Amino acid sequence: LALDKLVRTQLAQKEKKTCGLCSVSVEELMAQGIEHLKAGNYQEALSTLESVSVATPPRDLNLLIAISSEALGDFSKAQQFFQKELLYYPDNTDAQLLLRLPS
Protein backbone atom coordinates (compact mmCIF):
# COMPACT_ATOMS: atom_id res chain seq x y z
CA LEU A 1 0.00 0.00 0.00
CA ALA A 2 1.57 3.25 -1.10
CA LEU A 3 0.59 6.00 1.32
CA ASP A 4 1.99 8.62 -1.04
CA LYS A 5 -0.45 7.36 -3.69
CA LEU A 6 -3.30 7.80 -1.21
CA VAL A 7 -2.19 11.36 -0.44
CA ARG A 8 -2.09 12.25 -4.13
CA THR A 9 -5.46 10.60 -4.76
CA GLN A 10 -7.15 12.38 -1.87
CA LEU A 11 -5.71 15.78 -2.72
CA ALA A 12 -6.56 15.34 -6.40
CA GLN A 13 -10.22 14.71 -5.63
CA LYS A 14 -10.60 18.17 -4.08
CA GLU A 15 -14.00 17.48 -2.55
CA LYS A 16 -14.55 20.64 -0.56
CA LYS A 17 -16.44 18.92 2.24
CA THR A 18 -15.81 19.96 5.79
CA CYS A 19 -15.66 17.72 8.79
CA GLY A 20 -18.73 17.94 10.99
CA LEU A 21 -18.64 21.25 12.83
CA CYS A 22 -14.95 21.97 12.23
CA SER A 23 -13.68 24.17 9.42
CA VAL A 24 -10.92 21.79 8.32
CA SER A 25 -11.62 20.04 5.03
CA VAL A 26 -11.93 16.28 4.82
CA GLU A 27 -8.93 16.23 2.50
CA GLU A 28 -6.79 18.14 4.99
CA LEU A 29 -7.73 15.78 7.82
CA MET A 30 -7.02 12.73 5.68
CA ALA A 31 -3.66 14.18 4.59
CA GLN A 32 -2.78 14.84 8.25
CA GLY A 33 -3.79 11.28 9.16
CA ILE A 34 -1.64 9.87 6.36
CA GLU A 35 1.33 11.95 7.49
CA HIS A 36 0.91 10.58 11.03
CA LEU A 37 0.77 7.04 9.61
CA LYS A 38 3.92 7.59 7.57
CA ALA A 39 5.69 8.88 10.70
CA GLY A 40 4.55 5.85 12.72
CA ASN A 41 2.30 7.92 14.98
CA TYR A 42 -0.60 5.47 14.81
CA GLN A 43 -2.66 6.84 17.71
CA GLU A 44 -2.50 10.37 16.28
CA ALA A 45 -3.40 9.00 12.85
CA LEU A 46 -6.38 7.13 14.26
CA SER A 47 -7.63 10.16 16.22
CA THR A 48 -7.31 12.44 13.21
CA LEU A 49 -8.95 10.02 10.78
CA GLU A 50 -11.80 9.19 13.15
CA SER A 51 -12.60 12.91 13.44
CA VAL A 52 -13.77 12.92 9.80
CA SER A 53 -17.55 12.99 9.97
CA VAL A 54 -19.35 12.94 6.64
CA ALA A 55 -22.40 11.07 5.39
CA THR A 56 -20.43 9.09 2.82
CA PRO A 57 -16.81 8.50 3.77
CA PRO A 58 -14.26 9.40 1.12
CA ARG A 59 -12.47 6.54 -0.59
CA ASP A 60 -9.72 5.06 1.61
CA LEU A 61 -10.86 6.71 4.87
CA ASN A 62 -12.03 3.44 6.42
CA LEU A 63 -8.97 1.70 4.99
CA LEU A 64 -6.67 4.18 6.74
CA ILE A 65 -8.58 3.78 10.02
CA ALA A 66 -8.24 -0.01 9.64
CA ILE A 67 -4.48 0.24 9.05
CA SER A 68 -4.07 2.51 12.10
CA SER A 69 -6.19 0.20 14.26
CA GLU A 70 -4.24 -2.85 13.16
CA ALA A 71 -0.93 -1.11 13.91
CA LEU A 72 -2.24 -0.44 17.44
CA GLY A 73 -3.20 -4.11 17.85
CA ASP A 74 -6.98 -3.71 17.57
CA PHE A 75 -7.50 -6.39 14.94
CA SER A 76 -11.28 -6.71 15.30
CA LYS A 77 -11.70 -2.96 14.76
CA ALA A 78 -9.32 -3.16 11.80
CA GLN A 79 -11.35 -5.95 10.22
CA GLN A 80 -14.56 -3.97 10.79
CA PHE A 81 -13.14 -0.95 8.96
CA PHE A 82 -11.66 -3.03 6.11
CA GLN A 83 -15.16 -4.43 5.59
CA LYS A 84 -16.72 -0.98 5.88
CA GLU A 85 -14.37 0.32 3.16
CA LEU A 86 -15.43 -2.54 0.90
CA LEU A 87 -19.09 -1.82 1.61
CA TYR A 88 -18.72 1.70 0.23
CA TYR A 89 -16.03 0.91 -2.36
CA PRO A 90 -16.18 -2.77 -3.37
CA ASP A 91 -13.60 -2.16 -6.09
CA ASN A 92 -10.92 -1.06 -3.59
CA THR A 93 -8.29 -3.71 -4.27
CA ASP A 94 -6.03 -2.50 -1.44
CA ALA A 95 -8.80 -3.18 1.08
CA GLN A 96 -9.59 -6.53 -0.55
CA LEU A 97 -5.96 -7.64 -0.31
CA LEU A 98 -5.37 -6.37 3.23
CA LEU A 99 -8.55 -7.98 4.54
CA ARG A 100 -7.33 -11.35 3.29
CA LEU A 101 -3.81 -11.10 4.75
CA PRO A 102 -3.21 -13.00 7.99
CA SER A 103 -2.48 -10.71 10.92
N, C-alpha and C positions, 0 to 999 in steps of 0.2 A: 504494500500500500504506500503510495507516494504522497506524503502530506503536502509537499509543494504543489503537486497536481491539484489536490483539493483546494488549496489556497487560491490558485489561479482560477479554478472553476467557479468557486464561490464569488470571487471578486468580479469575474467576467459577467456573472448573471445580473449584477446590479439591481436586484429587487430592492426597492427603497422602502422596505417594511421596517417598522420599528418594533422593539421588543417590549411588549406589554405597556407599562406606564413610563418606561425609561426612554430617553431620547437617542440612545445608541442604536444604530441600525443592526439588523440581524447579521448582515455581512461582517460588520466590524466585530461583533461578539464572536462569530464563528472564527474569524481570522485570529482574534486574541486567544481563543481556545486552542486553535491549531498551533500557535506559537508556544503556548504552555506545554502542549503535548510534545512538540519537537525538543523543548528544553528539558523534558522529563518531569515537569511539574504537574503530575497527574491529578492531584486534588484540585489545584487551581483551574486546570483544564475542565474538569468535571463541573465545578461550581459555575464557571463562566458559561459553558455550553448548556447547562440545565437552566440558566436564567433566560434563555431564549423562549419566548412564549408567543407563539403564533398559531393560528387555526390549523394550517397545514405546514408541517415542518419542512424546511428547505432540504433538498437532497443532501445526504451525508451527515446531517445533524445527529440523527439517532445512531449512525455508524460511529461517529466520533465519541458520543457518550458511551457507547458499548466498549470501544477501545480503551477509554479512560477508566471505565469501571473494571474491565478485565485487568488492566495494569495495577489497579488497587486491590485485586483479589476478589472482587465481587462478581463471580462468574455467573450466578443466576441473573443478576441485573444486566450483565453484558449480553447474555443470551436473549433476554427480553427485548433489549434495544436493537440487537441484530435483527430479530424477527419483526420488530416495529418498522425498521428501515425497509425491510422487504415488503411489508404490508403497503407502504406508501409508494415504494419504488422497486417493484419486483424484478426489474432489469438491472439492478445494482449488483454487478458481478463481484465487486469487492466484498459486499455484505454476504453474498452467497458463499464465497470461498471461505471467509473468516468464520462463518457460522458452522461450517463443516470441519474446520480444523480442530484437532483435539487440544484441550487446554493443558 
